[in-house]
Amino acid sequence: MVTPSVEEFLTQRPRLFGLAYRMLGDAGEAEDVVQDAYLRWAGADRAEIVYPRGWLMKVVTNLCFNRLTSARARRESYIGPWLPEPVLTADGELGPLETVEQRDSVSLALLSLMERLTPVERAVFVLREAFAYSHRQIAEFLDVSEANSRQLHGRARQHLGAMRPRFEPDRAQWRQFVESFLAAARGGDVAELRELLAADVTATADGGGKVGAARRTVVGRDRVARYLAGALTRFAPTSPALFLAEVNGGPAVLGFADGQLLGVLSLEIVDGQVSAVHIVANPDKLVFVARQFEAVSHLGTPLGS
């Protein structure tokens, strides 16, 4: 039997996980943070908790602060570019993604850029942009003044505003676009690829030193077209199983071989062209999304070979 306190926590769990993931960019660590928050909730005096959701959000934020320091130290020695762990979002795993701001708040590009922020700047930005908390509420969560919260939010927006990604809302065109993109890339058609790429497109691959991947971000239409054609052409003869899915609020391709997830290729599409490509191939970062896909296979639809 589920006790009222457990039921109340479970009601808040999706929001808590969404907060922890946005703060850390790591789904596995976000799950650990939520578990730690539950242990604190279970041991707390419920009579002293006036606003359970606020109390839990504050606990999760503080737990994330503790982990961000060690995470940054690890990332300084990370081999090659670092990308956040991909998460399937079509089932609401990270909460509703109905607005541009909500979709931006979980994009791989923005989560990567948020590494530039201090932990408290990141917390203010996430609480304000993704969860629409007032600065008065954020000040209470973070034990800062309301004026300081506004200042921190403004500073974070200055760091991120000009480079924040934008998503096209029309999902109906995702499949056609992705299939055209894959056909050109796997066929080695550099000219066709160029037509699908923005002039300042970037391609970032995260292999973590555990699988072969470019050690630097590739920049520019010509270089990215040649890079993708070379990287994906090798899959043409053997053709792994490919699935179209929504990952971090945008279109992505999941590639499987013998039932094992090999990687996630995520596309940012702006004004009908690819503005950024993110490839996550580090096996350690595929555990969560593979588990999601196995549990709810309808989150992905097969793509033709």
N, C-alpha and C positions, 0 to 999 in steps of 0.2 A: 504493500500500500504506500502511495506517495504522500508524504506529509505536506501540510500547507507551506512550510518553509522551503522544502525542496521544490514544490510546484511553482512557488513564486520565483525561485532562482531560475528554473527551467524556462519560465516565461521571458526572463531577461537575457537568457544565454545568447540568442542570436545577435542581439545588440552588443553584448560584451565581446563576443568573438569578433564582430565587425570592427569594433574599436581597437582591440588588441592587434588584429591583422594590419589595420591601417597604420598603427604606430610602429609595428615591427617589420612588416613586409615578409613575415615568415609564418606560414599557417601552422606548422608544428609547434612553434614557440607560442603562438597565440592560443592554441588549445591548452598548453601547459599553464599559461597565465590564467585562463578561465578556470581551470581546475584549482589553482592556488586561491583564486578569488572565492570559489565555493567553500574551500576549507575555512577561510576566514569568516565567510557568511555563516557556516554551520556552527562556528565557535563563538559568534558574537551574541551579545545581549540584545534580542530583538526589540525590547522595550525602549532601547536608546536610539533605534533607527527610525527616524520620522519619515524619511523619503528613501525607500529601498533602492529605487533605480539610481538616484543620485549617489547614494552611498556606494553602490557596486561600481558605478562608473568611475568614481574617485579611486576606489581600491585598484581597479584594473589599470587606470592611468599610472598610478604610483608603481605598480608591479612592472609595468612596461618601462618606466624610467630606470628601474634597477637593471633591466636586461639590455637596454639600449647602450649602456656604457661598455659592457663586455662585447656586445655585437659589433660595435664600431671598431673595437680593437681587433676582432677576428677579420673584419672586412679589409683592414689595412694590409693584411698578408694574403688576401684572397687572390687566387690565380686568375687573371683575366677580368673582364667586366663582371660586376655583380648585378644581378637582377632579382627582384622579389620572386617568391614562390607563386606560380600561377594557381588560380582558383576558379573553378567553374561557377558561374554566377546566375545561370538561367533559372535556378530554383530558389533564388533569394538567399543564398548562403551568406552574403555580405550585406543583406538588407535590400530595401527597394532601390532601384537604379533608374528612376523615372525622369530625373532632371539631368541637365548637363553637369551640374555641380556634383551630383551624386555619382555619376558615371566617371567623372574626372577623378573623384576621390579614391577610386580603386584601380585606376589605370596603371599598368606597369611603368609607363613613362613618368607619371607624376610621383608614384611611390619611390621611384629611383631618384628623382630630383629632391624629394623630401629628405634624403640622406644629408643634404647640405644644411638642413635646419638644426638648431639645437633641440634637445628633447622637449623643452617647454614650448618652443615655437611650434614644433610639430604637433604637440598636444592641443594647443590653442587652435591651430589651423584645422585639425581634424574635427575637434568638437564643434567648431563653428561651421565649417563648410559641409561636413558630412552629416552632422546630427542637428544642426541649426540651434544649438544652445545659445542663449543670450550671454553677453559678456559678464553679467552679474552671476549667472550660474557657473560659467567657466571659472570665474574668480574664486568661487566657493570650492570647486573641485580641486583647483591647483594651489589654493592658499596664497593667491596674489590679489592685488587690488584690481578693481574693475578697469581703472585707467591703464594699468599695466597690461591687462589682458588685451585691451584695444591696441596698445602699442605693439605687443608681440604679434598680434594678428596682422597688423599693417606691415611689420617687418617681414613676416613670412610671405605675405602677398607680393612684396617687392622682390623677394628672391625667386618666386615661382610664377608670378602673374604672366609675364611675357612669354613664358615657355610652356604654359599649361596646354595639354592636348585637347582637341575638340573631336567629338564623335558625330558622325552622321547618324541621324535617328532612324533612317529607313533600313530596317533589318531585312526586308524582303529582297533586297539586292545583294545581300552578303554572299549568298551561295554562288550566284553567277559570277560575281567579281572574284571570289576566292578561287573558283575553278579555272577562270581565265588566267589568274596569277600563277597557279600551280602548273597549268599546262605550259605556259611560257617558260617558267623556271626549270621544270623537269625536262623540257624539250631543248633546253639550252638556247632558247630564242631571246638573245640579248636585246634585239631591236624591239620586240614586242613588250618585253619587260620594261624597257625605258619609257614606253608610252603609259605604263601603269604607275610609274613612280613620280613623286614630286621632285623638283629640282634639288631641294635640300634634304632629301630623304636620308635616314640613318638606318643602319642595320647593326644590332648588338646581339652577340651570342654569349650565353653563360654556360660554360662547360665545367667551370670550377677546377680545371686541371685534371678532371677525371675522364673526360671524353674529348675528342678533337673538336676545337672551336677556335674561331678567330680571337686573338688576344687583345685586339683593339676594336673599337667601334668603327665601322666602315661608313664613310660620309660621301654623299653626292650621287646623283642619278646613274652616271656611267659606272662608277666603281661598285655601287650596290648591285646594279644589274649583272655585272660580270661575276661578282661574288656569289650571288644567289644562284645564277645559272651553273656555276661550278660546283657549289655546295649541294644543290638538289638534283643535278643531273645523275649523280651516282645512284639515286634511288629508282630511276626509271626502269632498269631491267628487272629488279626484284620486287618493286612496288609494295611497300609496306601498307598495311591497312590504314586508311586516312579517314578522319572524322572531322566534320565541321562542328564547332561548339562555340558558345559564348564564354570567353575567359576574361576575367577582370573587366567585364562590361563591354567588350569588343569582340570582333570576329577572330577566330583562331583555328588552327589545324592541329589535331592530335595524331601523331604517327605511332603505330604499333607494329611490332614484329613478334610473331609467336606468342601473342597475348601480352607482351611486355611493352609498356610505354617508352618510346625512344626519345621523344621530345615534344615540345609545344611551340608552335610558330604562331605568334600573335601579330596582327596587323592593325595599324592605326590608319583609318581612311578619312581623308579630309578633302572635300571638294572633288570627289571622284578619283583621287589618287592616293597611293600609299605614302604617308608621311614618315612612318617609322615601322621597322620590323624588329621584333624581339623574339629571340630563339632561346628557350630554356632547355638545356640538354643534360645538365648536372643531375645524375640519378637521385641524389639526395633531395633535390627540389621537386621531384616528380611523384614522390610517395603520396602526398595528400591528394593531388588532383587525380592520380590513378585510382586511389581508393574511392573518391567521389564517383568517377566514371563507372567503376565496377558495381557500385551500389545502385546507381541510377543511370543506366545506359541510355535512356532516352534524352539525356542532356547533350548527346552528340548524334549527328546524322551522317551516314556513310557518304564519302565522296567517291566519284568514279575514278578508276585508275587510268 
